[in-house]
Amino acid sequence: MSEESRETSDQEPGDNTGDAPSSTELPAQDIAFAEPPTDDPARTASTDSFRARFLAEVAEERTSSVHEYLRYTLIGELFRAGRTPQVDSPLIDTACDDSSGWMLFEVLGEDGNTYPRMREGAIRLTDIEFAEGRTAEHRFLVLPEQPERGAIDAIAERHGTHIIWPEGQGWGGTGFDRAFGGNHR
């Protein structure tokens, strides 16, 4: 560094705090997706394509009355349990925080109790985490009914995912106590 540039710079060597705001200054709810590095145009285009496809898939799912009935039933149950679920995301069916961390819920509509749809839902949860730039401490698949025999163990163990569904006047599955804080019917 020349003498002239040292005299005009208030910045210490190695100090990278310029005028740009840090990512911690941005409210989390304003960040729809983790931002890709801007120095790679191919990656940026690929990420933009991923975002567009992902949002279109979610919008399509939300046209299903089975999906939306189940999603709003889940949201109501989370409120009943004293949770504050996120309800306005164009990407996430619902999510909420508790003392153990961020809980992410993916609702499956028609045929959501089949192994192929459950596997697809588990992968979608991973995609949501990538898109949000955040890892959930607890991931849930919410099915319209009890799943096929053997599907729970295969999905839950391989993907680290709780699986819940409405059952009678309450909920069945793995992790409903975690989802509802033990306040389920």
PyRosetta script that sets phi, psi and omega in degrees:
from pyrosetta import init, pose_from_sequence

init()
pose = pose_from_sequence("MSEESRETSDQEPGDNTGDAPSSTELPAQDIAFAEPPTDDPARTASTDSFRARFLAEVAEERTSSVHEYLRYTLIGELFRAGRTPQVDSPLIDTACDDSSGWMLFEVLGEDGNTYPRMREGAIRLTDIEFAEGRTAEHRFLVLPEQPERGAIDAIAERHGTHIIWPEGQGWGGTGFDRAFGGNHR")
pose.set_psi(1, 135.3)
pose.set_omega(1, -179.0)
pose.set_phi(2, -77.2)
pose.set_psi(2, 162.0)
pose.set_omega(2, 177.7)
pose.set_phi(3, -56.6)
pose.set_psi(3, -42.6)
pose.set_omega(3, -177.5)
pose.set_phi(4, -62.0)
pose.set_psi(4, -44.0)
pose.set_omega(4, -178.7)
pose.set_phi(5, -71.0)
pose.set_psi(5, -29.9)
pose.set_omega(5, 176.2)
pose.set_phi(6, -66.6)
pose.set_psi(6, -38.8)
pose.set_omega(6, -177.8)
pose.set_phi(7, -69.9)
pose.set_psi(7, -31.8)
pose.set_omega(7, -176.6)
pose.set_phi(8, -93.5)
pose.set_psi(8, -6.5)
pose.set_omega(8, -178.1)
pose.set_phi(9, -101.1)
pose.set_psi(9, 128.0)
pose.set_omega(9, 174.0)
pose.set_phi(10, -87.8)
pose.set_psi(10, -6.4)
pose.set_omega(10, -173.3)
pose.set_phi(11, -88.3)
pose.set_psi(11, 133.1)
pose.set_omega(11, 176.9)
pose.set_phi(12, -75.8)
pose.set_psi(12, 151.8)
pose.set_omega(12, 175.0)
pose.set_phi(13, -57.7)
pose.set_psi(13, 134.9)
pose.set_omega(13, -179.3)
pose.set_phi(14, 84.7)
pose.set_psi(14, -7.0)
pose.set_omega(14, 178.3)
pose.set_phi(15, -84.0)
pose.set_psi(15, 109.6)
pose.set_omega(15, -177.1)
pose.set_phi(16, -100.4)
pose.set_psi(16, 21.2)
pose.set_omega(16, -179.4)
pose.set_phi(17, -91.0)
pose.set_psi(17, 91.8)
pose.set_omega(17, 177.7)
pose.set_phi(18, -91.9)
pose.set_psi(18, -152.0)
pose.set_omega(18, -179.7)
pose.set_phi(19, -82.0)
pose.set_psi(19, -12.5)
pose.set_omega(19, -177.9)
pose.set_phi(20, -69.8)
pose.set_psi(20, 138.4)
pose.set_omega(20, 178.3)
pose.set_phi(21, -70.2)
pose.set_psi(21, 147.3)
pose.set_omega(21, 176.7)
pose.set_phi(22, -77.0)
pose.set_psi(22, 159.4)
pose.set_omega(22, -179.0)
pose.set_phi(23, -66.5)
pose.set_psi(23, -20.5)
pose.set_omega(23, 179.0)
pose.set_phi(24, -75.6)
pose.set_psi(24, -13.1)
pose.set_omega(24, 178.5)
pose.set_phi(25, -83.5)
pose.set_psi(25, -13.0)
pose.set_omega(25, -178.0)
pose.set_phi(26, -89.1)
pose.set_psi(26, 132.9)
pose.set_omega(26, 177.6)
pose.set_phi(27, -64.9)
pose.set_psi(27, 136.1)
pose.set_omega(27, -176.1)
pose.set_phi(28, -59.0)
pose.set_psi(28, -36.8)
pose.set_omega(28, -177.5)
pose.set_phi(29, -68.8)
pose.set_psi(29, -15.7)
pose.set_omega(29, 178.4)
pose.set_phi(30, -86.3)
pose.set_psi(30, -8.1)
pose.set_omega(30, -178.5)
pose.set_phi(31, -100.8)
pose.set_psi(31, 105.7)
pose.set_omega(31, -178.0)
pose.set_phi(32, -78.6)
pose.set_psi(32, -33.9)
pose.set_omega(32, -178.7)
pose.set_phi(33, -142.9)
pose.set_psi(33, 150.5)
pose.set_omega(33, 171.8)
pose.set_phi(34, -65.0)
pose.set_psi(34, 136.9)
pose.set_omega(34, -176.6)
pose.set_phi(35, -84.5)
pose.set_psi(35, 132.3)
pose.set_omega(35, 177.2)
pose.set_phi(36, -76.1)
pose.set_psi(36, 161.4)
pose.set_omega(36, 174.7)
pose.set_phi(37, -61.0)
pose.set_psi(37, 138.0)
pose.set_omega(37, -176.8)
pose.set_phi(38, -87.0)
pose.set_psi(38, -4.2)
pose.set_omega(38, -178.4)
pose.set_phi(39, -84.3)
pose.set_psi(39, 0.0)
pose.set_omega(39, -179.3)
pose.set_phi(40, -125.9)
pose.set_psi(40, 94.0)
pose.set_omega(40, -177.2)
pose.set_phi(41, -58.3)
pose.set_psi(41, -35.5)
pose.set_omega(41, 179.5)
pose.set_phi(42, -65.1)
pose.set_psi(42, -41.6)
pose.set_omega(42, 179.5)
pose.set_phi(43, -68.4)
pose.set_psi(43, -40.3)
pose.set_omega(43, 177.8)
pose.set_phi(44, -60.2)
pose.set_psi(44, -45.5)
pose.set_omega(44, 179.0)
pose.set_phi(45, -63.7)
pose.set_psi(45, -40.5)
pose.set_omega(45, 179.1)
pose.set_phi(46, -64.2)
pose.set_psi(46, -43.9)
pose.set_omega(46, 179.2)
pose.set_phi(47, -65.3)
pose.set_psi(47, -40.7)
pose.set_omega(47, 177.3)
pose.set_phi(48, -61.6)
pose.set_psi(48, -40.5)
pose.set_omega(48, 178.1)
pose.set_phi(49, -64.7)
pose.set_psi(49, -42.8)
pose.set_omega(49, 177.0)
pose.set_phi(50, -59.0)
pose.set_psi(50, -47.3)
pose.set_omega(50, -179.9)
pose.set_phi(51, -58.8)
pose.set_psi(51, -47.9)
pose.set_omega(51, -177.5)
pose.set_phi(52, -63.2)
pose.set_psi(52, -45.0)
pose.set_omega(52, -179.7)
pose.set_phi(53, -64.7)
pose.set_psi(53, -42.9)
pose.set_omega(53, -178.6)
pose.set_phi(54, -62.9)
pose.set_psi(54, -47.3)
pose.set_omega(54, 178.8)
pose.set_phi(55, -62.8)
pose.set_psi(55, -37.9)
pose.set_omega(55, 178.4)
pose.set_phi(56, -65.3)
pose.set_psi(56, -40.2)
pose.set_omega(56, 178.2)
pose.set_phi(57, -63.3)
pose.set_psi(57, -44.5)
pose.set_omega(57, 179.9)
pose.set_phi(58, -64.1)
pose.set_psi(58, -44.3)
pose.set_omega(58, 179.1)
pose.set_phi(59, -60.4)
pose.set_psi(59, -40.0)
pose.set_omega(59, 178.5)
pose.set_phi(60, -63.9)
pose.set_psi(60, -44.9)
pose.set_omega(60, 178.8)
pose.set_phi(61, -59.4)
pose.set_psi(61, -35.9)
pose.set_omega(61, -176.2)
pose.set_phi(62, -75.8)
pose.set_psi(62, -0.1)
pose.set_omega(62, 171.9)
pose.set_phi(63, -86.8)
pose.set_psi(63, -8.2)
pose.set_omega(63, -179.6)
pose.set_phi(64, -83.3)
pose.set_psi(64, 125.6)
pose.set_omega(64, 179.2)
pose.set_phi(65, -66.7)
pose.set_psi(65, -33.8)
pose.set_omega(65, 177.2)
pose.set_phi(66, -63.1)
pose.set_psi(66, -47.5)
pose.set_omega(66, 179.6)
pose.set_phi(67, -60.1)
pose.set_psi(67, -50.4)
pose.set_omega(67, -175.3)
pose.set_phi(68, -68.8)
pose.set_psi(68, -36.8)
pose.set_omega(68, 175.8)
pose.set_phi(69, -60.4)
pose.set_psi(69, -46.5)
pose.set_omega(69, -179.4)
pose.set_phi(70, -66.4)
pose.set_psi(70, -41.0)
pose.set_omega(70, 179.4)
pose.set_phi(71, -61.1)
pose.set_psi(71, -47.3)
pose.set_omega(71, -179.1)
pose.set_phi(72, -71.7)
pose.set_psi(72, -30.0)
pose.set_omega(72, 173.5)
pose.set_phi(73, -63.5)
pose.set_psi(73, -45.8)
pose.set_omega(73, 177.6)
pose.set_phi(74, -59.7)
pose.set_psi(74, -48.2)
pose.set_omega(74, -179.7)
pose.set_phi(75, -58.6)
pose.set_psi(75, -44.2)
pose.set_omega(75, 177.4)
pose.set_phi(76, -60.5)
pose.set_psi(76, -43.0)
pose.set_omega(76, 178.8)
pose.set_phi(77, -65.8)
pose.set_psi(77, -36.6)
pose.set_omega(77, 177.2)
pose.set_phi(78, -65.3)
pose.set_psi(78, -42.8)
pose.set_omega(78, 175.5)
pose.set_phi(79, -61.9)
pose.set_psi(79, -43.3)
pose.set_omega(79, 179.9)
pose.set_phi(80, -58.8)
pose.set_psi(80, -34.3)
pose.set_omega(80, -179.3)
pose.set_phi(81, -81.2)
pose.set_psi(81, 3.0)
pose.set_omega(81, 178.5)
pose.set_phi(82, 86.9)
pose.set_psi(82, 10.5)
pose.set_omega(82, 178.0)
pose.set_phi(83, -87.4)
pose.set_psi(83, 166.8)
pose.set_omega(83, 174.4)
pose.set_phi(84, -122.4)
pose.set_psi(84, 86.6)
pose.set_omega(84, -177.7)
pose.set_phi(85, -72.6)
pose.set_psi(85, 146.6)
pose.set_omega(85, 173.2)
pose.set_phi(86, -76.7)
pose.set_psi(86, 127.0)
pose.set_omega(86, -174.3)
pose.set_phi(87, -122.6)
pose.set_psi(87, -2.4)
pose.set_omega(87, -171.1)
pose.set_phi(88, -114.8)
pose.set_psi(88, 17.9)
pose.set_omega(88, -178.1)
pose.set_phi(89, -84.1)
pose.set_psi(89, 136.0)
pose.set_omega(89, 175.2)
pose.set_phi(90, -75.5)
pose.set_psi(90, -6.3)
pose.set_omega(90, -174.4)
pose.set_phi(91, -116.5)
pose.set_psi(91, -40.9)
pose.set_omega(91, -173.5)
pose.set_phi(92, -96.7)
pose.set_psi(92, 130.7)
pose.set_omega(92, 176.7)
pose.set_phi(93, -62.6)
pose.set_psi(93, -48.7)
pose.set_omega(93, 167.0)
pose.set_phi(94, -168.8)
pose.set_psi(94, 158.6)
pose.set_omega(94, 178.3)
pose.set_phi(95, -154.0)
pose.set_psi(95, 157.8)
pose.set_omega(95, 173.2)
pose.set_phi(96, -157.5)
pose.set_psi(96, 163.8)
pose.set_omega(96, 179.1)
pose.set_phi(97, -108.9)
pose.set_psi(97, 147.7)
pose.set_omega(97, 167.6)
pose.set_phi(98, -142.9)
pose.set_psi(98, -173.0)
pose.set_omega(98, -175.2)
pose.set_phi(99, -63.0)
pose.set_psi(99, -19.6)
pose.set_omega(99, 179.9)
pose.set_phi(100, -94.4)
pose.set_psi(100, -2.0)
pose.set_omega(100, 176.4)
pose.set_phi(101, 124.7)
pose.set_psi(101, -165.3)
pose.set_omega(101, -175.9)
pose.set_phi(102, -83.1)
pose.set_psi(102, 129.4)
pose.set_omega(102, 177.3)
pose.set_phi(103, -109.8)
pose.set_psi(103, 128.6)
pose.set_omega(103, -176.0)
pose.set_phi(104, -117.9)
pose.set_psi(104, 130.0)
pose.set_omega(104, -176.4)
pose.set_phi(105, -118.8)
pose.set_psi(105, 129.4)
pose.set_omega(105, 174.0)
pose.set_phi(106, -116.2)
pose.set_psi(106, 118.1)
pose.set_omega(106, -178.7)
pose.set_phi(107, -91.8)
pose.set_psi(107, 131.4)
pose.set_omega(107, 177.3)
pose.set_phi(108, -108.0)
pose.set_psi(108, 130.6)
pose.set_omega(108, -179.3)
pose.set_phi(109, -88.3)
pose.set_psi(109, -127.3)
pose.set_omega(109, -177.6)
pose.set_phi(110, -52.7)
pose.set_psi(110, 137.7)
pose.set_omega(110, 179.7)
pose.set_phi(111, 58.6)
pose.set_psi(111, 20.2)
pose.set_omega(111, -178.3)
pose.set_phi(112, -69.3)
pose.set_psi(112, -10.8)
pose.set_omega(112, 179.2)
pose.set_phi(113, -92.9)
pose.set_psi(113, 5.0)
pose.set_omega(113, 179.1)
pose.set_phi(114, -92.1)
pose.set_psi(114, 151.3)
pose.set_omega(114, -178.8)
pose.set_phi(115, -56.4)
pose.set_psi(115, -47.0)
pose.set_omega(115, -179.6)
pose.set_phi(116, -59.6)
pose.set_psi(116, -40.9)
pose.set_omega(116, 179.5)
pose.set_phi(117, -69.9)
pose.set_psi(117, -36.0)
pose.set_omega(117, 178.4)
pose.set_phi(118, -66.7)
pose.set_psi(118, -41.7)
pose.set_omega(118, 177.2)
pose.set_phi(119, -62.0)
pose.set_psi(119, -42.9)
pose.set_omega(119, 176.8)
pose.set_phi(120, -60.0)
pose.set_psi(120, -42.1)
pose.set_omega(120, 178.9)
pose.set_phi(121, -65.1)
pose.set_psi(121, -38.9)
pose.set_omega(121, 178.3)
pose.set_phi(122, -64.1)
pose.set_psi(122, -40.1)
pose.set_omega(122, 177.0)
pose.set_phi(123, -67.0)
pose.set_psi(123, -38.6)
pose.set_omega(123, 178.0)
pose.set_phi(124, -59.9)
pose.set_psi(124, -39.1)
pose.set_omega(124, 177.2)
pose.set_phi(125, -58.7)
pose.set_psi(125, -41.7)
pose.set_omega(125, 177.4)
pose.set_phi(126, -64.6)
pose.set_psi(126, -41.4)
pose.set_omega(126, 177.6)
pose.set_phi(127, -62.8)
pose.set_psi(127, -39.2)
pose.set_omega(127, 178.4)
pose.set_phi(128, -63.5)
pose.set_psi(128, -44.3)
pose.set_omega(128, 178.2)
pose.set_phi(129, -58.6)
pose.set_psi(129, -43.7)
pose.set_omega(129, 178.4)
pose.set_phi(130, -61.4)
pose.set_psi(130, -48.2)
pose.set_omega(130, -177.4)
pose.set_phi(131, -64.2)
pose.set_psi(131, -35.6)
pose.set_omega(131, -179.3)
pose.set_phi(132, -83.8)
pose.set_psi(132, -15.8)
pose.set_omega(132, -177.4)
pose.set_phi(133, 68.1)
pose.set_psi(133, 31.6)
pose.set_omega(133, -175.1)
pose.set_phi(134, -147.5)
pose.set_psi(134, 141.5)
pose.set_omega(134, 178.9)
pose.set_phi(135, -103.7)
pose.set_psi(135, 130.1)
pose.set_omega(135, 178.4)
pose.set_phi(136, -79.4)
pose.set_psi(136, 138.3)
pose.set_omega(136, 173.8)
pose.set_phi(137, -74.6)
pose.set_psi(137, -27.9)
pose.set_omega(137, 179.5)
pose.set_phi(138, -138.0)
pose.set_psi(138, 124.4)
pose.set_omega(138, 178.4)
pose.set_phi(139, -112.9)
pose.set_psi(139, 137.6)
pose.set_omega(139, -178.2)
pose.set_phi(140, -128.2)
pose.set_psi(140, 135.0)
pose.set_omega(140, 164.5)
pose.set_phi(141, -99.5)
pose.set_psi(141, 131.7)
pose.set_omega(141, -179.5)
pose.set_phi(142, -112.0)
pose.set_psi(142, 113.3)
pose.set_omega(142, -174.6)
pose.set_phi(143, -100.2)
pose.set_psi(143, 154.3)
pose.set_omega(143, 178.3)
pose.set_phi(144, -73.4)
pose.set_psi(144, -20.6)
pose.set_omega(144, 178.8)
pose.set_phi(145, -161.1)
pose.set_psi(145, 173.4)
pose.set_omega(145, -179.0)
pose.set_phi(146, -54.5)
pose.set_psi(146, 138.2)
pose.set_omega(146, -176.2)
pose.set_phi(147, -78.0)
pose.set_psi(147, 169.7)
pose.set_omega(147, 174.6)
pose.set_phi(148, -57.4)
pose.set_psi(148, 151.4)
pose.set_omega(148, 178.1)
pose.set_phi(149, -57.5)
pose.set_psi(149, 132.9)
pose.set_omega(149, 176.8)
pose.set_phi(150, 86.0)
pose.set_psi(150, -15.8)
pose.set_omega(150, -175.9)
pose.set_phi(151, -70.4)
pose.set_psi(151, -35.5)
pose.set_omega(151, -177.9)
pose.set_phi(152, -59.2)
pose.set_psi(152, -53.8)
pose.set_omega(152, -177.5)
pose.set_phi(153, -61.5)
pose.set_psi(153, -43.9)
pose.set_omega(153, -178.3)
pose.set_phi(154, -60.6)
pose.set_psi(154, -45.7)
pose.set_omega(154, -177.7)
pose.set_phi(155, -76.6)
pose.set_psi(155, -47.8)
pose.set_omega(155, -175.9)
pose.set_phi(156, -60.3)
pose.set_psi(156, -44.9)
pose.set_omega(156, -177.5)
pose.set_phi(157, -72.7)
pose.set_psi(157, -44.8)
pose.set_omega(157, -176.3)
pose.set_phi(158, -71.0)
pose.set_psi(158, -33.5)
pose.set_omega(158, -172.6)
pose.set_phi(159, -113.0)
pose.set_psi(159, 1.4)
pose.set_omega(159, 179.2)
pose.set_phi(160, 59.4)
pose.set_psi(160, 45.2)
pose.set_omega(160, -172.1)
pose.set_phi(161, -123.5)
pose.set_psi(161, 134.2)
pose.set_omega(161, 170.9)
pose.set_phi(162, -78.9)
pose.set_psi(162, 150.0)
pose.set_omega(162, 179.6)
pose.set_phi(163, -129.9)
pose.set_psi(163, 122.7)
pose.set_omega(163, -178.9)
pose.set_phi(164, -131.1)
pose.set_psi(164, 158.0)
pose.set_omega(164, 177.4)
pose.set_phi(165, -156.5)
pose.set_psi(165, 155.0)
pose.set_omega(165, 175.4)
pose.set_phi(166, -67.1)
pose.set_psi(166, 139.9)
pose.set_omega(166, -178.3)
pose.set_phi(167, -147.6)
pose.set_psi(167, 112.9)
pose.set_omega(167, -177.2)
pose.set_phi(168, 60.2)
pose.set_psi(168, -125.1)
pose.set_omega(168, 178.5)
pose.set_phi(169, -95.9)
pose.set_psi(169, 10.6)
pose.set_omega(169, -178.1)
pose.set_phi(170, -142.7)
pose.set_psi(170, -141.6)
pose.set_omega(170, -177.0)
pose.set_phi(171, -133.1)
pose.set_psi(171, 145.0)
pose.set_omega(171, 175.1)
pose.set_phi(172, -116.1)
pose.set_psi(172, 172.4)
pose.set_omega(172, 174.7)
pose.set_phi(173, 113.3)
pose.set_psi(173, -164.7)
pose.set_omega(173, -178.8)
pose.set_phi(174, -104.6)
pose.set_psi(174, 121.5)
pose.set_omega(174, 174.3)
pose.set_phi(175, 96.5)
pose.set_psi(175, 10.9)
pose.set_omega(175, -180.0)
pose.set_phi(176, -67.1)
pose.set_psi(176, -29.2)
pose.set_omega(176, 174.5)
pose.set_phi(177, -63.1)
pose.set_psi(177, -39.0)
pose.set_omega(177, 177.9)
pose.set_phi(178, -66.1)
pose.set_psi(178, -43.6)
pose.set_omega(178, -177.5)
pose.set_phi(179, -64.0)
pose.set_psi(179, -43.1)
pose.set_omega(179, -172.9)
pose.set_phi(180, -106.9)
pose.set_psi(180, 9.1)
pose.set_omega(180, 176.6)
pose.set_phi(181, 64.4)
pose.set_psi(181, 28.9)
pose.set_omega(181, -178.2)
pose.set_phi(182, 77.1)
pose.set_psi(182, 0.9)
pose.set_omega(182, -178.7)
pose.set_phi(183, -102.2)
pose.set_psi(183, 51.3)
pose.set_omega(183, 179.6)
pose.set_phi(184, -106.4)
pose.set_psi(184, 160.2)
pose.set_omega(184, 179.0)
pose.set_phi(185, -84.8)
pose.dump_pdb("model.pdb")
